[in-house]
Structures are given as C-alpha cells and as structure tokens.
Amino acid sequence: MTQSSEALALSKRYGDAYIVGRATDGVGTFFKGIGIILGLLVCVASILWMVVASSREAQFGIIGLGFGIFIGASWYILGVVVSAVGQILKAALDTAVSSSSFLNDEQRAKIMSLPHKEQQAVVAGASAAPHALDNLQF
C-alpha cells in the first residue's frame, strides 16, 4: 500500500519528534543515575573520613554526609524533571498521532511503535517466539 505525501511527511515529523522524546527521557534517566552514584560516593567518602579522622575533624565528615545527600537528591530531582519533559512530549505526540486524519491505524501504530491489530493476531497465532529485533524502536 502506498502512502500519501501527507502521511509520509507526518511519519517523518512524528518519528523525529519521538526520537527527541525518547532521548530527553534517556537523559533524565542518566541524570538520576549520576545523582545516585555521586550521592553515594560522597556519603561513603564522608563516612570513611569520620571513621579515620580524629574526633575534632569528624565534623567535616558530617558536613560531607549532608553535602552528599544534597548533591544526590539535586541530581535525582533534575533527572525526574527532565524525564517528565520527555514523557510529556511523547504523550502529546501520541495524542497528535492518534487524532491525525491523514493517517490510518496501521500508520499510527507504526509511528507510535505499537503493534497493529493484524500484527497482534499473527503474533498471537504464531508458534515461534518473536525475534529479538521485532521490538526495536526508530
């Protein structure tokens, strides 16, 4: 089946926008991971400092512990916000794609990386396991 020029243009536009949404969500996940790692590293270093240091210098370990919690929480919250922006973009795109009058259901499912009803019936009836590349998203 050939696609109209409108459907082709929308497929490219929405495909590019979904890439941006997934990338934004991925950057947010990366920031959350960095926050956890940085926070843990600073907290562990501070605890080690408190164990090794004299009682007079142990106060710096307590300050470092608080700083580690602050750094970890800050990066994690930043990651949550960035991931939320990516998720909101993908949700807005889902709405735009599903309401487009230029696309049919098969095109909508392909753009949103969802299995089409006919694909679901074929996969459900097939005895072979799905291929590992079937779940790739572009």
Secondary structure, DSSP 4 states (H G I P E B T S, - for coil): -PPPHHHHHHHHHHHHHHHHHHHHHHHHHHHHHHHHHHHHHHHHHHHHHHHHS-TTTHHHHHHHHHHHHHHHHHHHHHHHHHHHHHHHHHHHHHHHHHT-TT--HHHHHHHTT---HHHHHHHHH--SPPPGGGG---
